[in-house]
Amino acid sequence: MQTGSTSDPEPAPLPCTYEELAEMIDHSLLHPALTDADVEAGCRLALRYGVAAVCVRPCDVRRAAELLRGTPVRVAAVVGFPHGSSLTEVKHLETVLACRDGAQEIDMVLNIGKARSGDWEYVRRDIAAVCEAAHAHGARVKVILEMALLDAGGAGRDGPALKRKLCELAEAAGADWIKTSTGFAFLPQPDGTYRPGGATDEDLKLMRETCSARVQIKAAGGVRTLDRLLRVRELGASRCGATATAQILDEYCRRAGRAHPLASPPTA
């Protein structure tokens, strides 16, 4: 008769510290129905958990910057969001105004239709206009490719070839990050339903392999668990957009057997 412990096996050690993981997260506050109170609560949550940034709508930049002034949490503003179809001049102005209001990072959507049409000069100028305006104000830029909408390809290229072309073009135009998705793209299915497009392993591998080490990768869309966040980190993402920030980091602390560090919330 064998004897021995019946306790559960020790969990595998986590591959990074709490701080390293938290500093990957851009806490997303982009749903169109969010109230002012929701945005303020989201900023306080971001500070409490020690994440890299909050990603907010243009109308919320000033308030987020007020709440987070003097803290390590940065303010990222979306531009041309979520479809990327705004005129380049509008994206440029959005960027200037966001930086004026306190944005330190810009998440812009490229013009997806122009990209699929092969109008490379339009796409390059569109990205460059935002990068130049942001960089002039000391802000950095994440260019959202909306990878799921590129799967069908375009301009005589299959999906992977088109994605590689746009990664190269975005880097040449001055992007600091390439980002997978807005989190707001939905793909029609044969049964008439829609599924959300998000960060896939294949796309993250392609992005990391295509871009130079100067350009970082941001995963967005569908990263709702600790295991998924650890996976996108393994694939080379340095940032991740998330709404499930508290659940992800609480799960890290549970597995690591530690309490997460609680910072004092900012005062209004």
N, C-alpha and C positions, 0 to 999 in steps of 0.2 A: 504494500500500500504506500503510495507516494504521499509525501507531505510537502507543504510549501505554502507560500503566500498566495492568497486568492485576491489580493488587491489588484486594481487596474495597473497596467504597465505605465511607466513614466512617459509623459508625452515627449515627442521629439523636440530638441531645443529649437527655439526660433532663430532664424538666420540674421536677425538684425535687432537693434535696440528699439525701445518704444519711440525714442526721439527721432531715430532715423526713419521710422515708418510714418510717424505723424508729420514729419517735414516733407513727406511726399504728397500730402493731401491738400487739394484745393477744395474747400467746403463750398458746395454749389448751392447758390440761392437765386435760381433763375426761373422758377416756375412763374408764369404770368399772373397767377392769382395770389402770390405772396403779399401780405399786408406790410405796412411799415413795422408793425410790432413783430411780425415773423422775421423780417430782415434783421432787426435789432437783436432778437433772440438768437438768430443764426450766427451773428458776429460774436456774441458772448460765448456761444458754444465753441466756436473756432478758437477763441482765446483760451478757454478753459482746457481744451484738449491739446493746445500747442501745435496746431497745424500750420502749414506754410502760408496759406492765403484763404481769403474768401473770394469767390467768383460771383459778381453781382451784375444786375441789370444797370444800364447807364443812369437811370433815374435814381439809383440807390448809392452811387459812388460817394457822393459828398457825405451822407450820413454814416456810411461804413468807415470812411476815412476819419471822421470825427471820433467815432467809437474806438477805433483801433490805433489812433495816433499815439506814438511813443511805445508801441508794443512790437514784438517780432512778427506779428501776423500782417501780411501784406494784403493790399486790395487789388484785385484783378477785375477789369471791366470787359464785358463782351462788346464787340463791334460787328456790325453787319449780321447780327444774330437774329434768328437761327438759319436763315436761308442763304445768306451771302450775296443776295441779288441787289443790294443797295448800290447806287452809283459810287464810284471811287471817291468823288469829292465829298459825298456824305460820310463815307467811312473815315476819310481824313479828318473831317470836322468832328465826328464822334470821338476820334482818338484825342484830338486836341482838347476837347471839352472834358473828356474823362481824366486826362492828365491834369488839367486845371483843377478839377474837383478832388484830386488826390490819388488817382489810380497809379499804381507802380508797375502793373503788368496789364497787357491787353491780350484778350483772346479773340482773334478775328476769324471770320468765316470767309474763305476764298469764294470766288464766283464759280459755283459748281457747273452751271450750264456752259459758261465760257470755257471752262477747263475741258469738259467733254466734247466741246466743239473744236478744240485744238487751237484756240486763240491765245497762244502762249504769251504774246506781248501784252495783251489786255490783263491776263492773270498776273504776269510779273509786275506790271505797273500798279495794279490794285494792291498787291502785297507790299511793294516797295513804298507806296504812299503812306501806308499805315506804319511800317517799320521806321521810316524816316521821321515821321511826326512823333512817334513814341520815343525813339532813341534821342531825339532832340530834347525831350523832357526827362531823360534818365530812366524811362520805362522800357521793359522788355516785352517781346511779342511772341505769342503762341499762334501759329497758323493752323486753323482747323480745316482738314481735308474732307471730312465727312466720307470716310472710306467705304461705308456700306453702299453709298450712292454711286461709287465708282466701280463696283464689282462688274457691271456690264461692259465696262470699257468705254471707249469713245475715241474720235479722231484717228480711226484706223488702228487703234491699239487695244489689246485685251486689258482686263482689269489690272493685273499686276504691273504690266508695262506702263499703263496710264498713271498708276499710283507712284511708281518709281520716278517717272518724269516730273510729277508734281512735287515730290519730295526734293528733287534736285533743284527745281525752279524756286521753291520756297526758300531753300537755303541760300541760293544765289541772290535772292531779293532781300535777304537780311533777317530771316526768321531766327529767333533764339530757341524756339521749340517747334516741333511739328506735333500736332494733336490729332487723334483719331477721329473724334466725333463731337457733335453738339449734345448728344443725348436726346435730341428731338426729331430724329429722322425715323420714319416708320416705313417698312417695306411691304408692299402688297403680296399676299400669299394666294396660291391657287384656290383656296376655299373661301376667298373673299375677306379674310381677316388680315390684320397687319401685325408684323413683328418689329420690335425696336431694333435699330442698328446700333452696334457698340464696338468696343475694343476687342478684336479677335487676336488670338495668338499669331496667326499667319500675318496679319497686318502689322502687328508690333515687330515681328521679326523682319519683315520687309523694310519698315521704316528705319530700324536700327542698322540694318545692313547697308541701306542706301545712303543715309546721311553721314556726314563726317562727325568726329567726336565733338566738334564745336556745338553742334545742334543737339539739344536734348529732346526727349520723347515724352509726351503726355498721353496717358490712356484716359478715355472718358466713355461712359456708356456701359452699364451693366456690371460695374465693379461695386458689389454690395456686400461682400464678405471678406474676412481676413485672408482666407486662402486665395481668393481671386486677386487681392491686392499684392500678396506675396508673389503670386505667379507673374503679374505684369512687371513687378520689380525685377524678377529673375530674367525676364525677357528684355530688360533694358530701359524700362520707363523710369524716369526720375520724378515725375509728377503724375497725379491721378485725380480726376474730378470725381467727387463722391457726395451723395446726399446722406448715405448711411454712415457718416463719420463716427458718431457715438457708438453705434453697434460694432463697427470694425475695431475701434480702439479699445472698447470695453472687452471684446473677445480676446484681443492681444493680452490685456492685463489678466484676464481669467486664466489663459493658458500659461502665462509667465508666472502666475502666482504673485502678482504685485498690484498695488493700487496705482491708478494713473495719477500723475502729478496734477494737482488742482491749482491753477493760477487764479488770482483774484479777477473777477469779471471787470471789464472796463466800466467806468462811470459815465453816465450820459451828461 
